[in-house]
């Protein structure tokens, strides 16, 4: 049988993890709301879906932030690359839907 004090501590940590997960989902939703607007702007002005220079800058920035936060920079880079890939996919879809149309 697990000590009740250990069970309580475990439950407390898990509650914090659940709260953080919920915050992450909401933050990602807001991020993708913003990147969707960027996608519309890019489509309107016939800009490419990807911006390699910005992506490189953001990866280096996130790696630096990760180091400062004592988070594995390689993990942070993998996560950002995953997000960037998804954003580019969204931008390509938006551009394909709006070929030859003016977006208001």
C-alpha positions, 0 to 999 in steps of 0.5 A, a space after each residue: 500500500 502506498 503511503 497516503 502522504 505520497 499519494 497526496 503529493 503525487 495527486 498534487 503534482 498530477 493536478 499541476 501537470 493537468 493544469 499545465 497541459 490545459 494551458 499549453 493547449 490554449 496557448 497553442 490554439 492562440 498561436 495557431 489562430 495568429 499563424 492562420 491570420 499570417 497565412 491569409 496575409 501571405 495568400 493575399 500578397 502571394 508570399 511563400 508559405 515558408 520563411 526559412 530565415 525566420 524559421 532559423 531565427 526562431 529555432 535559435 531563439 527557442 534553443 536559447 530560451 530552452 537553455 535558460 529555462 533548463 529545458 533540453 534545447 534539442 527537444 525544444 527544437 524538435 517541438 518547434 520544427 513540428 509546429 513550423 511544419 504544421 503552420 506551413 501545411 496550414 499556409 499552403 492550404 490557405 494559399 490553395 483555397 485562395 488562388 486568384 482571389 482577393 482576401 478581405 
